[in-house]
């Protein structure tokens, strides 16, 4: 499964947000079932950010969210999160041929 959480972050706090988002991603990566993750900033709208993670299943993702250190690092980011669904079931995958 893929989880996409988008954030609206003003330029004056972007550096701190980036640091905190990477820290949250590192905490999430300790969860069983974590596959990979990214923190990204939109190239057309620099106030729009995304935290994207991939998991082996929804149960792994939900259990990871319950970890104390994950809650500690994700909670401050919630103030910037857009209120929208973010968990997606993967229905197709294509990898680079190289």
Secondary structure, DSSP 8 states (H G I E B T S, - for coil): -EEEEEEE--GGGHHHHHHHHHHHHHHHHTSTTEEEEEEEE-SS-TTEEEEEEEES-HHHHHHHHTSHHHHHHHHGGGGGB-SS--EE----------
